[in-house]
Amino acid sequence: MRFVDEAIIKVHAGHGGRGAVSFRREKFIPYGGPDGGDGGKGADVYLVATDGINTLADFRYHRTFRAPNGQPGRSRECTGAAGADLEIAVPVGTSVTDADTEEQLGDLTEPGMRLLVAKGGKGGWGNTRFKSSTNRAPRKATPGLEGEKRELRLELKVMADVGLLGLPNAGKSTLIRAVSAAKPKVADYPFTTLHPNLGVVFVNDHRSFVMADIPGLIEGAADGAGLGIRFLKHLQRTRLLLHLVDIAPPDPDADPVADARAIVKELKRFSPELAAKERWLVLNKLDLLPPEEAEARCQDIVRRLRWKGPVWRISGLARQGTERLCQAIMTRLEELAAEEREEGGLDARHAGEHPSV
């Protein structure tokens, strides 16, 4: 199935049912009073975060959703049946915005979460409501109110603990294949990855985290160049970013340091908050150079970048250093989760629990 991370849909809540005009007609009661009941309430529309759905692709073909109306009122003061609420299944991680007002309606970040997006109309009044001392036989009833109509913009932001950053062909897909069961396409040319990939990394039987690989960034991405800028939003919910740098680029004129700075520049242009996330430098493709040359090149990159944070040297293809990297990531995620608990803002996605993806 093709990955789709944005969709526009229209939702129509149900209208309220019309109130009834009715009079009692019973033997020996020739002048029975009004007994028309109210109309039923129109159905509401909910979005429900559902496991097992990983894309918004279905909304490309089914874009309009109508909830049932309430039933008309009946005699003997019986209220019409309310419309059954309409529940629309969406992937976990879906953000919902009113497309007309740009109002943020909510984020569905946990399986089973429900978000009311359109409220059904109230039922109309039956003629019993209009009975008075001066009007013993009212023939008036009111129609039900219309249900809400809305155009919604759905955006899927994948739920991951760790996000991978880097140029196209930096080895991000190779790394996620090496440490998880994910099988993204890998080839020796740029832009092999065309959509986000998720992989669950199991450190041991009871400790795991989710890693996200997005299409690589290029300079000018914030102005629409390349593919990655569209998918940077998928990193906004991560706790930790890994910035992969190819220490042995195939182009002899390429400068890994300049390329790394360009990535950070595009990150800041897209979102200062995302750029401020904790970021580790991961120097990849050690297997392509002799050990002494690889170490010298790594030291040169760190020195020229003036990097003060954690630095890891790996080969995703040879799985060199990847196990130690994953162990360190798991430990750091557990530390961050403990800090969140202390601050009272515990994220529901505990890093040490098995995620459901």
VEXFIKE-904527 format. One record per residue: x, y negated, z negated of N, C-alpha, C, O in turn. Coordinates in steps of 0.02 Angstrom, whole numbers, plus 32768, in hexadecimal, padded with zeros to 4 digits. Layout:
% residues N
XYZXYZXYZXYZ/...
END
This chain:
% residues 357
802A803B8000800080008000802D7FC28000805F7FC07FDD/801A7F90802780417F53802A803A7F2A7FEA80047F257FCE/80727F0E7FD280707EE57F9680547EA07FA8806E7E7F7FD5/80217E8B7F8580037E497F8E7FFF7E297F497FE37E467F1B/801B7DEC7F41801D7DCE7EFF7FF37D8F7EF87FF57D6F7EC4/7FCD7D7E7F2B7F9F7D457F287F5F7D567F4E7F607D7A7F80/7F277D3C7F357EE77D477F577EB67D117F427EBA7CF77F0A/7E897D017F6E7E527CD27F607E117CFA7F657E057D1B7F97/7DE87CF67F307DA87D197F317D717CE87F1B7D7E7CB67EFB/7D337CF97F2E7CF87CD37F187CCD7D007EEC7CC17D3A7EFC/7CB67CE47EB57C8B7D0A7E877C4A7CE47E7D7C4A7CA77E76/7C137D097E7E7BD17CEC7E737BB07D127E397BA27D4D7E3E/7BA47CEF7E027B807D0E7DCB7B367D137DDE7B1E7CF07E0B/7B127D3F7DBC7ACB7D497DCC7A9F7D0F7DB57AAE7CEE7D83/7A697D047DDB7A377CD17DC77A0A7CEE7D9279FF7D2B7D8F/79EF7CC37D6879BE7CD97D38797C7CEB7D5A796B7CCD7D8D/79587D1B7D3E79177D2F7D5B78E27CFA7D4D78E67CD47D1D/78AF7CF97D7778797CC87D70784A7CDD7D37783C7D187D2D/78327CAB7D1378007CB97CDF77BD7CCD7CFF77AF7CBB7D38/77957CF37CD977567D0E7CF4771B7CE37CDE771A7CC77CA7/76E97CDD7D0B76A87CC07CFA76777CFA7CF476687D1C7D26/765F7D067CB976347D407CAD76067D327C7176177D0A7C45/75CB7D527C72759B7D4A7C3B75847D8E7C2375827DBF7C49/75747D907BE4755B7DCF7BC875197DE07BE874ED7DB57BEF/75127E1F7BFB74D37E377C1974C27E787BF574D57EAE7C0B/749D7E717BBF748C7EAC7B9874407EAE7B8D741E7E7B7B8B/74287EEA7B8573E17EF37B7873CD7ED17B3773F07ED57B04/73957EAF7B3973787E8B7B00739F7E4C7AEE73917E2B7ABC/73D27E3A7B1873F57DFA7B0D73F27DD37B4E74227DD37B75/73B87DB37B5B73AE7D947B9D73DB7D587BA973E87D477BE3/73F27D377B75741A7CFB7B7F745F7D047B5F74757CDB7B36/74817D387B7374C47D447B5774F47D0D7B6B74EE7CF07BA2/75227CFE7B4175527CC97B4E758B7CDE7B7C758B7D167B95/75BB7CB27B8775F37CC17BB476217CF57B94762B7CF67B58/763C7D207BBE766C7D527BA476A57D5E7BD576C37D947BD6/76B57D2C7BFE76ED7D327C2E77307D2E7C0B773D7CFF7BE5/775C7D5E7C18779E7D607BF877D27D387C1E77C87D247C57/780A7D2E7BFC78427D097C1B78677D367C4C78657D737C48/788A7D167C7B78B47D3B7CA978F47D547C8779097D387C54/79127D877CA379517DA27C87798D7D787C9A798B7D537CCC/79C17D7C7C7279FE7D567C7F7A247D747CBA7A267DB17CC3/7A417D487CE37A6B7D5F7D1A7AAC7D7D7D017AC47D6C7CCA/7AC97DA97D277B077DCC7D127B437D9D7D147B487D727D3F/7B707DA77CE47BB07D847CE47BE27DAA7D107BD87DE47D22/7C197D877D227C4F7DA67D487C8F7DA47D1E7CA37D707D05/7CAE7DDE7D167CEB7DE57CF07D237E017D1C7D167E297D49/7D607DEA7D107D9B7E0C7D2B7DB87E387CF37DBC7E227CBA/7DCB7E757D057DE37EA47CD37E297EBD7CE87E317ED87D1F/7E5A7EB57CBC7E9E7ECE7CC97E9D7F1B7CC67E897F387C94/7EB37F3A7CFC7EAC7F827D037EEE7FA37D157F107F8E7D44/7F017FD67CEF7F3D7FFD7CFF7F3480217D417EFC80327D54/7F6B802E7D647F6880547DA27F5E80297DDF7F6280437E17/7F527FE87DD77F4D7FBA7E107F8B7F8F7E0F7F987F6D7DDD/7FB17F8F7E457FF17F6B7E467FF47F347E7A80297F177E84/7FBD7F257E9A7FBC7EF37ECF7F777ED57ED57F457EF27EBE/7F737E9A7EF37F337E797F017F1B7E867F487EF17E627F62/7F377EBA7F677F297EC77FAE7EDF7ED27FBC7EC67EBD7FF1/7EBB7EF27F8F7E747F007F9B7E4B7EC17FA67E187EC27FC8/7E617E897F897E3B7E4B7F8E7E447E2A7FD27E257DF77FE0/7E6F7E457FFC7E747E2B80417E387E3F806A7E277E1E809B/7E177E7480567DDF7E8E807D7D9C7E84805A7D687E83807B/7D9D7E7C801A7D607E727FF37D6B7E327FCA7D8A7E347F95/7D507DFA7FE27D607DBA7FC47D257D9A7FA07D2F7D6B7F7A/7CE97DB27FAA7CAE7D947F8B7C8C7DC77F5E7C7F7E007F73/7C7E7DB37F217C5F7DE07EF07C217DBE7ED37C247D867EBB/7BE97DE27ED67BA97DC77EBD7B8F7DF47E867B887E317E8E/7B817DD67E4D7B637DFA7E157B177DFC7E1E7AFC7DCE7E3D/7AF57E2E7E037AAC7E337E0B7A867DFE7DE47A9E7DE57DB0/7A4C7DEC7DFF7A217DBB7DDE79FA7DDB7DA579F37E187DA2/79E17DB17D7879B37DCA7D45796F7DD97D64795D7DBC7D98/79497E067D4579077E187D5F78D27DE67D4778DA7DC77D12/789C7DDD7D6D78667DB07D5878467DC87D1778487E037D07/78297D977CF378037DA97CB777C57DD17CC977B07DD17D03/77A77DF27C97776C7E1B7CA477357E097C72773F7DE17C44/76FC7E277C7C76C47E1B7C4F76D27E397C0A77047E5B7C00/76A57E2B7BDC76AC7E417B9676EC7E267B76770A7E457B4A/77007DEB7B8E77397DC77B73777A7DEF7B7777A67DE97B4D/777F7E187BAB77BC7E407BB577EF7E177BDC77E27DFE7C13/782B7E127BC078617DF07BE2787E7E1D7C1978857E597C10/788D7DFF7C5278AB7E257C8978EF7E417C7579117E267C4A/79027E777C9679437E957C87797C7E677C9D79797E487CD2/79B07E647C7479EB7E3D7C867A147E627CBB7A147E9F7CBE/7A367E3C7CE67A617E5B7D187A9E7E7B7CF77AB87E617CC6/7AB37EB47D117AEF7ED67CF67B2D7EAF7D0A7B377E9F7D44/7B577E9F7CD87B937E787CE57BBF7E997D197BC57ED77D1B/7BDF7E707D437C0C7E897D777C537E857D5D7C6A7E4F7D48/7C777EBC7D607CBD7EBF7D4B7CE87ECD7D887CDE7EFE7DAC/7D197EA17D947D467EA77DCD7D8B7EBC7DB37DA97E987D8B/7DA47EF47DCA7DE47F0E7DB27E1D7EE87DD57E1E7EE17E12/7E4D7ED17DAE7E897EAE7DC87EC67ECD7DA77EC07EED7D73/7F017EC37DC47F3E7EDE7DA57F4F7EBB7D637F3F7E807D5A/7F6E7EE07D367F897EC07CFA7FBF7E8F7D0F7FEA7E9F7D38/7FBD7E527CF37FEC7E1E7D077FCE7DEA7D357FF37DC07D50/7F8C7DEC7D407F6B7DBD7D6D7F5C7D7B7D4A7F3F7D7B7D13/7F6F7D447D697F5D7D017D517F227CE87D7B7F207CF47DB8/7EF37CC67D5B7EB57CB27D7C7EAE7C667D787EB27C497D42/7EA47C467DB27E9D7BFD7DB67E5F7BED7DDF7E507C0E7E10/7E3A7BB97DC97E027B9F7DF27E207B7C7E2E7E457B4B7E27/7E117B947E6A7E317B7A7EA67E1C7B337EB67E407B0F7ED8/7DE27B1D7E9D7DCA7AD97EAB7DE57AA67E7A7DF77A6F7E8E/7DE77AB77E3A7DFC7A887E067E437A917DEE7E5E7A677DCA/7E637AC97E027EA67ADC7DEB7EA87AE97DA07EDE7AE97D82/7E6E7AF57D817E6C7B077D3A7E867B4E7D317E707B7C7D53/7EB47B567D027ECE7B997CF17E9B7BBC7CC57E8E7BA67C8D/7E7D7BF27CDE7E487C147CB97E637C497C897E447C577C56/7E9C7C667C997EB77C987C6B7EE97CC67C8C7EF07CC77CC9/7F0D7CEB7C627F3E7D1D7C787F287D617C5C7F1A7D677C20/7F257D927C877F127DD67C737F527DFF7C6B7F697E1E7C9B/7F6D7DFF7C307FAF7E1B7C257FAE7E5F7C027FE37E7E7BF9/7F737E777BEF7F6F7EB87BCD7F387EE37BED7F047EC87C00/7F437F247BF37F0E7F4F7C0E7ECE7F497BE57ECF7F4A7BA7/7E967F437C087E567F3E7BE77E407EF77BD87E067EEC7BC5/7E6C7EC67BE07E577E807BD47E217E6C7C057E247E7D7C40/7DEF7E477BEC7DB77E2F7C167DB67DE37C157DC07DC47BE1/7DAA7DC67C4E7DA67D7D7C547D657D6A7C767D587D7F7CAE/7D3C7D427C537CFD7D2A7C707D0D7CF37CA27D297CC07C8F/7CFA7CFD7CE17D0A7CCB7D157CCC7CAA7D327CD27C767D52/7C917CC67D287C537CA77D407C197CBF7D147C0F7CFB7D0A/7BF57C8F7CF87BC07C9F7CC97B7D7CA27CEC7B6C7C777D15/7B567CD57CDC7B147CDD7CFA7AE27CA97CE17AE97C8F7CAA/7AB07C9A7D0C7A7E7C687CFA7A4C7C837CC77A3F7CBF7CC4/7A307C567C9F79FD7C697C6F79BB7C787C9379AC7C5B7CC7/79947CA47C7579537CB37C9279217C7A7C8A79257C547C5A/78F27C757CB978BE7C427CB5788B7C517C7E78887C8A7C66/78647C207C6C78327C287C3877F07C417C5577DA7C2A7C8A/77D27C707C33778F7C867C45775A7C567C2B77697C2A7C03/771B7C5F7C4276E87C2E7C2F76D57C307BE576B67C027BCC/76E97C657BC276DD7C667B7A76FF7C2C7B5776E67C137B25/77387C177B71775F7BE17B5377397B9E7B5677487B717B2F/770A7B987B8476E97B587B8F76A47B537B6E76807B227B77/76937B857B4876537B857B2576537B4F7AEF76857B477ACA/761D7B2A7AE976177AF67AB675CE7AEF7AA375A27B0F7ABF/75C17AC37A72757D7AB97A5C75527A987A9175157A9E7A91/75737A757ABF754E7A537AF475507A787B37752D7A667B66/75797AAB7B3A757E7AD27B78757F7B1C7B6575B47B3A7B5C/75447B387B60753D7B7D7B4A754D7BB07B81755B7BEA7B73/754A7B9A7BBF75557BC87BF775877BAB7C2975757B9D7C62/75C67BA17C1475F77B837C4176077BB17C7C760E7BED7C75/760B7B927CB5761D7BB77CF276637BA37D0A76727BA67D46/768A7B8F7CDC76CE7B777CED77027BA97CD776FF7BC47CA0/77327BB57D01776E7BDC7CF077A97BBC7D14779F7B977D44/77E57BCA7CFE78207BAB7D1D784C7BE07D3D78507C197D26/786E7BCC7D72789E7BFB7D9078DC7C017D6478E97BD77D3A/79017C377D6E79407C3F7D4979757C0F7D6279717BF67D9A/79A67C027D3879DD7BD77D4B7A0E7BFD7D787A147C3A7D74/7A2F7BD87DA47A5F7BF87DD17A9E7C0D7DAA7AB27BEC7D7A/7ABB7C447DC07AFB7C597DA37B347C2F7DBE7B2E7C0F7DF3/7B6B7C2F7D9B7BA57C097DB07BC47C277DF07BC27C637DFB/7BE07BFB7E197C057C107E547C4B7BF37E4E7C557BB97E3B/7C7C7C1C7E5E7CC17C057E597CEC7C247E8F7CE27C5D7EA4/7D1D7BFC7EA47D517C177ECF7D907C1D7EA47DA67BEC7E86/7DAC7C587EA17DE47C667E747E237C767E9B7E217C977ECF/7E5A7C5E7E817E9B7C727E9C7EBC7CA37E6B7EC77C927E30/7EC97CDE7E837EE97D127E5A7F337D157E6C7F457D187EA7/7F5E7D167E3A7FA57D1D7E457FBF7D557E187FB37D567DDC/7FE17D847E367FFD7DBC7E1180467DAD7DFF80707DA37E2A/80537DAE7DBE80977DA77DA680A97DE97D83808A7DFB7D51/80D97E0B7D9E80E87E4E7D8480FF7E497D3B811E7E187D27/80F07E7D7D1681017E7F7CCE81427EA57CC681437EE37CC9/81787E817CBC81B97EA17CB681E07E807C7D81D47E467C6D/820D7EA67C6082387E8C7C2A82777E6B7C4682907E3A7C2B/82907E877C7E82D07E707C9A82C57E627CE482A77E897D08/82DF7E287CFB82DA7E177D42831F7E127D62834F7DFD7D42/83237E277DA183627E257DC683637DEA7DF583347DE07E1C/83997DC37DF283A37D8A7E1E83E17D967E49840F7DBA7E35/83E17D777E84841D7D7D7EAD840E7D707EF683D47D6D7F0A/84437D697F1C843C7D617F6484217DA17F8384257DD77F65/84057D9C7FC083F47DD97FE484327E057FEC84687DEC7FFB/842A7E457FE384607E767FEA84947E717FB284CD7E867FBA/847F7E567F7784AD7E547F3E84AF7E957F1884D97E9F7EEC/84827EC47F2984817F057F08844C7F0C7ED384507F397EAA/84197EE17ED583E47EE57EA283BC7F267EA983AF7F487E78/83A87F367EE783817F737EF183AA7FB17EE1838F7FE27EC6/83EA7FB07EF184157FE97EE084197FF27E958418802B7E7D/841D7FBB7E7084207FC07E2683E07FDE7E0A83E2800A7DDF/83A77FC67E2183687FDE7E04835D80287E17833F804D7DF0/8376803D7E51837380847E6383A080AD7E36838F80E67E24/83D880917E23840980B67DFB83F280C17DB4840480F47D95/83CC80927D9883BC80967D51837480A97D43836180B27D09/834B80B07D77830480C17D6D82EE80F17DA3831581067DCE/82AE81037DA0829181307DD28275810A7E0E825B81287E3D/827B80C77E0E826380A07E47828D80AF7E8482C980BB7E7F/826E80AF7EBF829080BE7EFD828580887F31826780957F65/829D804B7F24829780177F5782C380267F9382F3804C7F8D/82B380087FCB82DB80128007831F7FF27FFD83257FBA7FE5/83538016801183987FFD800C83B88005805083B6803B806E/83D77FCF806983FA7FD280A984317F9D80A984317F708080/845F7FA480D984997F7780DB84897F39810684AE7F298135/84537F1780F584447ED7811584187EAF80E683F67ECB80BB/84197E6C80ED83F27E4380BE83A77E4A80C7838F7E6180FB/83837E35809483397E358094831C7E7B809D82E77E8380BB/833F7EAE808483227EF1808482E47EF3805782B27F128068/82E87ED1801D82B07ECD7FEF82807E96800582947E5C800A/82427EA9801382107E79802B81DA7E6A7FF981B27E3C8003/81D87E8F7FC281A77E827F8D81C47E9B7F4B81F37EC37F4B/81A87E857F1381C47E9A7ED281BF7EE57EC7818F7F067EDC/81F17F007EA681F17F477E9181FB7F4A7E4682227F247E29/81D77F787E2681DD7F827DDE81FB7FC67DD181EB7FF77DF3/82267FCA7D9F824280097D8A8243800D7D3E82557FDD7D1D/823080467D23823280527CDB827580727CCA828580A87CE4/829C80527CA082DE806A7C8C82D8808B7C4882CA80697C16/82E480CC7C4482E080F17C05832780F67BE8835281177C05/833180D67BB0837280D97B8E8378811A7B6783AC81397B65/8340812D7B47833A81707B2982F081817B2882C8815F7B48/82DD81B57B04829781CD7B06826581997AEE822B819B7B04/8279816C7AC38249813E7AA4825A80F57AAF823B80C97A91/828A80E77AD9829E80A17AE682A280977B3182C480BC7B55/827F80647B49827E80577B91826D800E7B9D82547FEB7B70/827B7FF77BD982677FB47BEE82597FB57C38826A7FE47C5C/82387F7F7C5082257F7A7C9682527F477CB8825C7F0F7C9F/826D7F5A7CF182987F2E7D1982757F1C7D5A82557F477D79/827B7EDD7D6E825B7EC57DAC82907EAE7DDD82BD7E877DCC/828A7EC57E1A82B57EB17E52828B7E897E8382597EA27E9B/82A07E4B7E91827B7E217EC082A67E147EFD82E37E1D7EFA/82887DFF7F3582B07DEF7F7082E67DBC7F5F82DB7D8F7F36/83207DC37F7F83587D977F70834B7D4F7F8483247D407FB1/836D7D217F6083687CDA7F6D83A07CC47F9B83D57CE27F9D/83937C8E7FC083C77C6E7FE883C37C237FDA83927C0A7FC0/83F77BFF7FED83F77BB77FE383BF7B98800C83B57BA98047/839A7B6A7FEE83617B4B800F83207B70800282ED7B60801F/83227BA27FD682E67BCA7FC982AE7B9F7FAD82737BAB7FBD/82BF7B6D7F83828A7B437F6682667B1B7F9B822F7B027F8F/82857B137FD782647AF1800E82427B22803E822A7B0E8073/82407B62802C821D7B93805482497BC2807B822F7BEE809E/828A7BBA807682B67BE7809C82B97C2B807B82B87C31803E/82BC7C5F80A582C17CA3808B82807CBD806E824A7CA3807D/82867CEF8043824C7D11802782457D097FDC820D7D097FC2/827D7D027FB9827D7D0A7F7182577CD67F4A823B7CE67F16/82547C977F6282347C637F3A81EB7C727F2C81D17C607EF7/81CA7C937F5B81847CA57F51817B7CD57F1781477CD77EF6/81AF7CFD7F0981AA7D317ED781CB7D1F7E9581CB7D477E66/81E97CE37E9082097CD07E5281D87CCE7E1781EC7CD87DDE/81997CC17E2681687CBE7DF081647D017DCB814F7D037D91/81777D377DEC81747D797DCC81A87D807D9481A57DAE7D6C/81D87D527D92820A7D547D5D81F77D2A7D21821B7D2B7CEF/81BF7D067D2581AE7CD77CEF819B7CFA7CAE81A07CDD7C79/81867D397CB381727D5D7C7681A97D8B7C5C81A07DAF7C2C/81E37D897C7C821A7DB27C65823A7D937C2782317D587C19/82607DBC7C0382847DA47BC882CE7D977BD882EF7D6F7BB6/82E77DB87C0B832E7DB57C1A83387DB97C6583177DDF7C87/83677D907C7F83777D917CC683BE7DAB7CD083EC7D9A7CAB/83C67DD57D0384087DED7D1784197DCD7D5A83F67DD77D8C/844F7DA67D5B84647D847D98849B7DAF7DB984D47DAF7DA2/84897DD27DEF84B87DFE7E1184E17DD77E4484C67DB07E6B/85227DE27E4285507DC27E7185797DF97E9385967E237E71/857B7DF77ED585A27E267EFD85EB7E0E7EFD85F97DDA7F1A/86187E347EDE865E7E1E7EDB86847E2E7F1B86BC7E177F24/86657E557F4886877E677F8686577E5E7FC186457E8E7FE1/86427E1F7FCF86127E14800586307E288048866C7E208052/86077E41807686217E5680B8863B7E1D80E286667E26810C/86217DE080D686387DA580FB86787D8B80DA86767D7780A0/86B07D8C80FD86EF7D7680DD86EF7D2D80CA87167D18809F/86C37D0580E886BF7CBE80D8868F7CAF809F868A7C758089/866C7CE18087863B7CD68052865E7CC7801086947CE18002/863F7C9B7FE9865A7C887FA886287C9C7F7285F57C7A7F6A/86347CD37F4D86047CE97F1A85F37CB37EE685BB7CB17ECD/86247C897ED686187C547EA485E77C207EBF85B87C0D7E9D/85F37C097EFC85C67BD87F1A85807BF57F21854E7BD37F16/857D7C357F34853C7C557F3C85187C5A7EF884DC7C4F7EF4/853D7C6B7EC3851F7C707E8185047C2C7E6A84CF7C287E4C/852A7BF87E7785137BB47E6584D47BA17E8C84A87B807E72/84D27BB67ECB84967BA67EF484587BC87ED784227BAB7ED7/84607C067EBE84287C2A7EA0840E7C047E6383D27BFB7E5B/843C7BEE7E3884287BC97DFC84067B887E0E83D67B747DEE/841F7B677E4284007B297E5983B87B347E6F838C7B0E7E5D/83AD7B697E9783697B787EAD833C7B8B7E7383017B7A7E72/83597BAD7E4283327BC17E07831A7B837DE182E17B7F7DCC/83467B527DD883347B157DB583007AED7DDC82D37ACF7DBE/83067AEC7E1D82D57AC77E4582907AE77E41825E7AC47E42/828F7B297E3D824E7B4B7E39822E7B417DF581F37B317DF0/82557B4A7DBF82397B467D7B82717B3D7D4982997B6B7D3F/82757B037D2982A77AF97CF4829F7B2B7CBB82D17B407C9D/82617B3F7CAD82567B6F7C7782747BB37C8982917BD57C5F/826B7BC77CC982877C067CDF82D47C037CDE82F57C337CCB/82EF7BCA7CF383387BC37CF483557BC47CAE83907BD57CA4/832C7BB27C7C83447BB17C3683427BF57C15835B7BFD7BDD/83257C277C3683237C6A7C18836A7C867C1083987C737C33/83717CB37BE083B17CD37BD583C57CF97C15839D7D1F7C31/84037CEF7C2A841A7D0C7C6A845F7D2B7C60848C7D0C7C44/84667D687C7884A77D8B7C7584C57D8D7CBC84A17D957CED/85067D877CBF85297D8D7CFF853E7DD57D0985607DF37CDF/85297DF27D4285397E387D5185617E397D9385467E2B7DC8/85A07E497D8E85CD7E4B7DC885CA7E917DE585DF7EC27DC5/85B17E967E2285A07ED77E3F85D07EEA7E7885F57EC07E92/85CF7F2A7E8885F47F487EC0863F7F4F7EB186697F437EDC/864E7F627E7386947F6F7E6186B37FA67E8B86EF7FA77E96/86897FD47EA386A3800E7EC886C07FFC7F0C86E180257F2B/86B47FBF7F2486CB7FAC7F6687127F917F66872F7F847F9B/872F7F877F2A87737F6A7F25879E7F967EF887847FB87ECC/87E07F947F02880C7FB57ED188027F977E8C87F17F5C7E86/880C7FBE7E5887FD7FA57E1488207F637E0388007F377DE6/88607F5C7E1488847F1E7E0288667EE27E26885D7EAD7E09/88587EEB7E67883C7EB47E8E87F57EA37E7687E37E687E72/87CE7ED77E65878A7ECB7E4D878C7EA37E0B87657E747E03/87B97EB57DDE87BD7E927D9D87D47E497DA887BA7E1C7D88/88047E3F7DD4881C7DFC7DE287E57DD17E0087DD7D967DEE/87BE7DEE7E2D87887DC87E4B87527DB87E1887367D817E19/87437DE77DEC87107DDB7DB887277DA17D8A86FF7D757D7A/87667DA37D76877F7D6E7D4A877D7D2A7D6D876D7CF77D4E/878C7D297DAD878A7CEA7DD387437CCF7DD787397C937DD0/87127CFB7DE286CC7CE57DE786B57CC87DA486967C937DA2/86C57CEB7D6D86B07CD37D2B86D17C907D1B86B17C637D00/87117C897D2C87357C4B7D1E87197C117D46870D7BDB7D2A/870D7C1B7D8686F57BE57DB086AD7BD27D9F86997B987DA6/86867C027D8A86417BF37D76863E7BD37D30860B7BB67D1D/86757BD87D0B86777BC07CC586407BE27C9D861C7BC37C76/863A7C237CA986037C4A7C8A86137C587C4186497C707C30/85E27C497C1685EB7C527BCE85C17C8C7BB285CB7CA07B79/85947CA67BDA85687CDB7BC285847D207BCE85BE7D277BE1/855C7D547BC185737D997BCC85857DA67C1585637D8E7C42/85B97DCD7C2085D07DE07C6385D67E2C7C6585F27E4B7C38/85BA7E497C9B85BE7E927CA385DA7EA17CE885C97E817D19/86067ED37CEA86247EEA7D2986097F2F7D3786107F5D7D0F/85E97F367D7285C97F767D8185D17F877DCB85E67F5F7DF4/85C07FC57DDB85B37FDA7E1F85707FFE7E1E856A80367E05/853D7FDF7E3B84FB7FFE7E3C84FC803E7E6584DB806F7E53/8521803F7E9C852380797EC7854580B47EA4852D80ED7EA7/857D80A77E8385A280DC7E61858B80E77E1985A381127DF6/855B80BE7E04854080C17DBF857780B67D8C857580D27D55/85A6808E7D9E85DE807E7D7185C980447D4385BA800E7D5C/85C9804F7D0385B7801B7CD3856D800E7CCA855A7FE47CA2/854380327CEF84FB80257CEB84DC803E7CAA84AD801F7C90/84F580767C9184D880907C5284E680617C1884BA80537BF0/852380487C138534801A7BDE850C7FD97BE584F67FBC7BB3/85017FC37C2284D97F877C2E84927F917C1584777F657BF3/84747FCA7C25842F7FD67C1084297FDC7BC483F87FC57BA7/845B7FFA7BA5845B7FFE7B5C845C7FB87B3D84387FAA7B0E/84867F8D7B59848B7F497B3F844A7F227B4B84357EFB7B20/842C7F2C7B8583EC7F0B7B9483B77F217B6183937EF77B46/83B37F627B5483817F7B7B25838B7F5D7AE0835B7F497ABF/83C97F5A7ACA83D87F3D7A8883C37EF47A8583A67EDD7A54/83D27ECF7ABA83C07E887ABB83757E7E7ABD835B7E517A9C/83527EA67AE283097EA17AE582EA7EAF7AA182BA7E8E7A8D/83057EDF7A7E82EC7EEE7A3B82FA7EB57A0B82D17EA679DF/83327E947A1283417E5979E983107E2179F882F77E0079CA/83027E167A3882D27DE17A4B828D7DF17A3182697DC47A1B/82797E317A3482377E447A1B82337E3879D081FF7E2379B7/82697E4679AB826A7E3A796382647DF0795482427DDC7925/82867DC7797C82817D7E7973823A7D66797F82217D3B795A/82197D8179B181D47D6E79BF81A67D81798681797D5C7974/81B27DBC796A81887DD1793181917DA278F681607D9078D5/81CE7D8D78EA81DB7D6078B281BA7D1C78BE81A47CFC788E/81B77D0778FD81987CC6790C814C7CCA790F812B7C987917/81327D06790A80E97D0E790C80CC7D0C795280907D09795B/80F87D0D798580E07D0C79CA80F07D4B79EE81077D4A7A27/80E57D8379CE80F77DC479EB80D57DCF7A2D80977DCD7A32/80FD7DDB7A6080E17DED7AA180C77E347A9D80E77E5F7A7F/808E7E417ABD80707E847AB9809A7EB87ADD80907EF47AD1/80C87EA47B0980F07ED47B2E81307EE27B0781647EC47B16/812D7F0E7AD481697F1D7AAD819D7F3E7ADA818D7F6C7B01/81D97F267AD5820D7F407B01821A7F8A7AF5822F7FAD7B23/82107FA37AB882207FE87AA981E980197AB781F280557AAC/81B080027ACE817A80307ADC817A80427B258193801C7B4F/815F807C7B35815C808F7B7B812880647B9E80EE80677B8C/813B803C7BD0810B80137BF480E1803E7C2280F580747C37/80A680257C328079804B7C5D8079802B7CA2804E80017CB1/80A9803F7CCB80AC80277D1080B380627D3E80B680597D7B/
END
